[in-house]
């Protein structure tokens, strides 16, 4: 079964209910672990945990998130052929509790073996899955570092995410005029019709190799016989080039403005950039350090260009040269999620190598 302590820590964490926004029990487990091993830490006003480990040289950031996606209540983990799985009725929670367990184990091994390492900021965040809210709420004063890792990458082991997109969200509200659909149809302004008109004139989906758009929510109306007075649309734009993302946002806004003008409705259009994108070269000094640390523990690095966001995007937005890396888990966000024990052990060895002074 390999490293029984690492496995136990992960299973303990996995079996704690922690849907986004309700990470308190996971936080308590980690706090008790910190106290047991005399680790200096704080909990910020948002509920993120930030530990400080003394070392030599410039500090590094190691991070993972405490929340999980549904179905994540009542998880029962089991070991099958060096792999940890759930009962099949829930996710496993390897995303991202495998990352947490690996960081904790690496910290402990370095302490036990008296490994000389760089100063460390260990950050375990809340609400990553619902919008990177915990990482965004972190105070810059609590994470004064230049380089770091997020253990929240794609499937597998040794996969370095070199690029992640700029991510903009749009909340769109159309207000028309409600009316009875039978006796007063002509008095109404159908907000749903306005929304459909606008959407039909937009490109939704993959725009080019670097850009995509999506409408995930369209809500309108309350009764079969009522002309809907309002419509709510929740949309997003992702692009590895922020100018392209902003162009798509402008197209959305212009198209909805034209539609409401055509029908005599009104528009409330709100946009915000949730994630700052990033793009690294394999020749970047920090990326080369990650590559070399992987090779030293026998892992061949591979590379990924993601269209998703994570806490790392928030760290990049705060001026930290952070990057996501995979950590030995598979089939995220499904009931077939699993974690490889040998690959988790390799990840611990990698973290120790990465942190060396």
C-alpha positions in Angstrom: 0.0 0.0 0.0 3.1 2.3 0.0 3.2 5.3 2.4 0.5 4.4 4.9 0.7 7.8 6.6 0.1 9.7 3.3 -2.8 7.3 2.4 -4.4 7.7 5.9 -4.1 11.5 5.7 -5.7 11.6 2.3 -8.6 9.2 3.2 -9.2 11.1 6.4 -9.6 14.3 4.4 -11.6 12.7 1.6 -14.2 11.4 4.0 -14.9 14.9 5.5 -17.9 16.6 3.8 -16.7 19.8 2.3 -18.9 21.3 -0.5 -17.9 24.8 -1.5 -18.7 27.2 1.2 -18.8 24.5 3.9 -15.1 23.7 4.3 -15.0 24.2 8.1 -14.5 20.6 9.1 -11.6 20.2 6.6 -10.1 23.4 7.9 -10.4 22.1 11.5 -8.6 18.9 10.5 -5.7 20.8 9.0 -5.5 23.2 11.9 -5.3 20.3 14.3 -2.5 18.8 12.1 -0.7 22.2 12.2 -1.0 22.4 16.0 0.2 18.8 16.4 3.3 19.5 14.3 4.0 23.0 15.7 3.4 24.7 12.4 2.8 28.5 12.6 -0.4 29.4 10.8 -3.3 31.8 10.6 -6.9 31.7 9.3 -7.8 34.9 7.4 -11.1 36.6 7.5 -12.4 34.5 4.5 -11.4 31.2 6.2 -8.3 30.5 4.1 -5.4 28.8 6.0 -1.9 30.3 5.6 1.0 28.5 7.2 4.6 29.8 7.4 7.6 27.5 7.4 11.0 29.0 8.0 13.8 28.1 5.6 16.8 29.5 3.6 16.5 31.7 0.5 13.5 33.2 -1.3 10.1 31.9 -0.2 7.9 29.6 -2.2 4.2 29.1 -2.3 2.5 25.7 -2.2 -1.3 25.7 -2.5 -4.4 23.5 -2.7 -8.1 24.1 -2.1 -10.3 22.6 0.6 -13.6 22.5 -1.2 -15.1 19.8 -3.4 -17.9 19.5 -5.9 -21.1 17.5 -5.4 -21.8 14.7 -4.9 -19.4 15.0 -2.0 -21.3 14.1 1.1 -20.8 10.8 2.8 -17.7 9.8 0.8 -16.3 6.3 1.6 -12.9 5.8 0.3 -11.4 2.3 -0.5 -8.1 1.0 -1.7 -8.0 -1.2 -4.8 -4.7 -2.2 -6.4 -2.7 0.8 -5.3 -5.5 3.1 -6.2 -7.9 5.0 -3.9 -11.5 5.1 -5.1 -14.9 6.1 -3.8 -17.9 3.8 -3.3 -19.1 4.9 -6.7 -22.0 6.9 -5.3 -19.9 10.1 -4.8 -16.8 11.7 -6.0 -13.6 10.8 -4.2 -12.4 14.4 -3.5 -8.9 13.9 -4.8 -9.5 17.3 -6.4 -8.0 18.7 -4.3 -7.5 16.8 -1.1 -4.8 14.6 -2.7 -2.9 17.9 -3.2 -3.5 18.9 0.5 -2.3 15.4 1.7 0.8 15.6 -0.5 1.8 19.0 0.8 1.3 18.0 4.4 3.3 14.8 3.9 6.1 16.7 2.2 6.3 19.2 5.0 6.5 16.4 7.6 9.2 14.4 5.7 11.3 17.5 5.3 11.1 18.2 9.0 11.8 14.6 10.0 14.8 14.2 7.7 16.0 17.7 8.4 16.0 18.7 4.7 17.3 22.2 4.1 14.5 24.0 2.2 13.4 27.4 1.2 10.9 29.4 3.3 7.4 28.2 2.5 4.0 29.8 2.4 1.4 27.0 2.6 -2.1 28.2 1.5 -5.2 26.1 1.6 -8.2 28.0 0.2 -11.9 28.0 0.3 -14.4 28.1 -2.6 -12.1 27.4 -5.5 -14.7 25.3 -7.3 -17.3 28.0 -7.4 -15.2 30.8 -8.6 -11.7 31.0 -7.0 -13.2 33.2 -4.3 -10.9 32.2 -1.5 -7.7 32.8 -3.4 -9.0 36.2 -4.6 -9.8 37.2 -1.0 -6.2 36.5 0.2 -4.3 39.6 1.4 -1.1 40.3 -0.6 0.6 40.8 2.8 0.0 37.1 3.7 1.6 35.7 0.6 4.8 37.7 -0.1 6.4 35.3 -2.5 7.6 35.4 -6.1 7.2 31.7 -7.2 4.8 28.9 -6.4 2.8 25.9 -7.2 -0.9 25.1 -7.3 -1.5 21.3 -6.9 -4.7 21.5 -8.9 -3.7 20.8 -12.5 -5.0 18.3 -15.0 -5.1 14.5 -14.7 -2.0 12.5 -14.3 1.4 13.2 -12.8 4.0 15.7 -13.9 1.7 17.7 -16.2 2.6 21.3 -16.0 -0.1 23.8 -17.1 1.8 26.4 -19.0 -1.2 28.5 -20.0 -4.6 29.4 -18.6 -7.2 31.8 -20.0 -8.5 35.2 -19.0 -12.0 34.5 -17.8 -14.8 37.1 -18.0 -18.4 36.5 -16.7 -21.5 38.4 -17.8 -24.8 38.8 -15.9 -27.4 40.1 -18.3 -30.9 41.2 -17.2 -33.5 42.2 -19.8 -36.7 43.9 -18.6 -39.7 44.1 -20.8 -43.4 44.4 -19.9 -45.5 41.7 -18.4 -49.0 41.0 -19.7 -51.6 38.3 -20.0 -50.7 36.1 -23.0 -54.3 35.8 -24.0 -56.2 39.0 -23.3 -53.4 41.5 -23.4 -50.6 40.0 -25.6 -50.1 43.2 -27.5 -49.5 45.2 -24.3 -46.5 43.1 -23.3 -42.8 43.2 -24.2 -41.6 39.6 -24.1 -38.2 39.6 -22.5 -37.6 36.0 -23.5 -38.1 36.9 -27.1 -35.6 39.8 -26.8 -33.1 37.3 -25.3 -33.6 34.8 -28.0 -33.2 37.5 -30.7 -29.9 38.6 -29.2 -28.6 35.1 -28.7 -29.4 34.1 -32.3 -27.1 36.8 -33.5 -24.1 35.7 -31.3 -21.4 33.1 -31.9 -21.6 30.6 -28.9 -18.9 28.0 -28.4 -15.4 27.8 -29.8 -14.5 31.0 -31.5 -10.9 30.2 -32.3 -8.0 28.1 -30.9 -7.6 30.6 -28.0 -11.2 31.8 -27.3 -14.6 30.4 -26.4 -17.9 31.7 -25.3 -20.8 30.1 -23.4 -24.3 30.8 -22.2 -25.0 28.6 -19.2 -28.2 30.0 -17.8 -31.3 31.5 -19.4 -34.2 32.1 -17.0 -37.5 33.8 -17.9 -41.1 33.8 -17.0 -43.3 32.3 -14.3 -46.6 31.2 -16.0 -47.6 29.6 -19.2 -50.2 32.3 -19.9 -48.0 35.2 -19.0 -45.8 37.3 -21.3 -42.4 37.2 -19.4 -41.4 40.6 -18.1 -37.8 39.7 -17.4 -35.0 37.4 -18.6 -31.7 36.5 -16.9 -28.7 35.3 -18.9 -25.5 34.1 -17.3 -22.7 34.0 -19.9 -18.9 33.7 -20.0 -15.9 34.3 -22.3 -12.5 32.7 -22.0 -9.4 33.5 -24.0 -5.7 33.1 -23.7 -5.5 36.6 -25.2 -7.3 39.2 -23.1 -8.0 41.5 -26.0 -9.9 38.7 -27.7 -11.9 38.1 -24.6 -12.7 41.8 -24.3 -13.8 41.8 -27.9 -16.3 39.0 -27.3 -17.6 40.8 -24.3 -18.2 43.9 -26.4 -20.0 41.8 -29.0 -22.3 40.4 -26.4 -23.1 43.9 -25.0 -23.6 45.5 -28.4 -25.9 42.6 -29.5 -28.1 42.7 -26.4 -28.3 46.5 -26.6 -29.5 46.3 -30.2 -32.1 43.7 -29.3 -33.6 45.7 -26.3 -33.7 48.8 -28.5 -35.5 46.9 -31.2 -38.3 45.6 -28.8 -38.4 48.6 -26.5 -37.0 46.8 -23.5 -34.2 47.8 -21.1 -30.9 46.2 -20.3 -28.7 45.7 -17.3 -25.3 44.3 -18.4 -22.7 43.5 -15.8 -19.3 42.1 -16.6 -16.3 41.2 -14.5 -13.0 39.4 -15.1 -12.9 36.5 -12.6 -9.4 35.2 -13.6 -6.3 36.7 -14.9 -4.8 34.5 -17.6 -1.2 33.4 -17.8 1.3 31.9 -20.3 4.7 30.6 -19.6 7.6 29.4 -21.8 9.4 26.1 -21.0 12.5 28.3 -20.8 11.0 30.4 -17.9 13.4 30.0 -14.9 10.6 28.9 -12.6 9.2 26.4 -15.1 12.8 25.0 -15.6 13.1 24.6 -11.9 9.8 22.6 -11.8 11.0 20.5 -14.8 14.3 19.7 -13.2 12.7 18.7 -9.9 10.3 16.3 -11.7 13.2 14.7 -13.6 15.2 14.3 -10.4 12.5 12.0 -8.9 12.0 10.1 -12.1 9.0 11.8 -13.5 9.0 12.9 -17.2 7.3 16.3 -17.4 4.5 16.9 -19.9 2.7 20.2 -20.7 -0.8 21.4 -20.9 -2.6 24.5 -22.2 -5.8 24.8 -20.2 -9.1 26.5 -20.9 -10.0 26.3 -17.2 -9.1 28.6 -14.3 -7.9 27.8 -10.8 -6.5 29.5 -7.7 -3.2 29.9 -9.6 -4.9 32.5 -11.8 -5.6 34.6 -8.7 -2.0 34.2 -7.5 -0.8 35.4 -10.9 -3.1 38.3 -10.6 -1.4 39.2 -7.4 2.0 39.2 -9.1 3.2 35.7 -8.2 4.8 33.5 -10.8 2.6 30.5 -9.9 1.8 27.5 -12.0 -0.5 24.5 -11.8 0.8 20.9 -11.7 -1.0 17.6 -11.7 -0.8 15.4 -8.7 -1.6 11.8 -9.5 -5.4 11.8 -9.7 -7.9 11.1 -12.5 -11.6 11.5 -13.5 -12.2 14.7 -11.6 -15.7 15.8 -10.7 -17.1 12.3 -11.4 -18.1 9.2 -9.3 -15.2 7.4 -11.1 -12.6 9.8 -9.6 -9.5 8.0 -8.4 -6.0 8.7 -6.9 -2.9 6.6 -7.6 -0.9 5.9 -4.4 2.5 5.4 -6.2 1.9 8.7 -8.1 1.0 10.6 -4.9 4.2 9.3 -3.4 6.1 10.5 -6.4 4.5 13.9 -5.9 5.7 14.1 -2.3 9.2 13.3 -3.5 8.9 16.0 -6.2 7.7 18.6 -3.7 10.6 17.9 -1.4 13.0 18.4 -4.4 11.2 21.5 -5.5 11.5 23.1 -2.0 15.1 22.3 -1.4 17.3 25.4 -0.5 
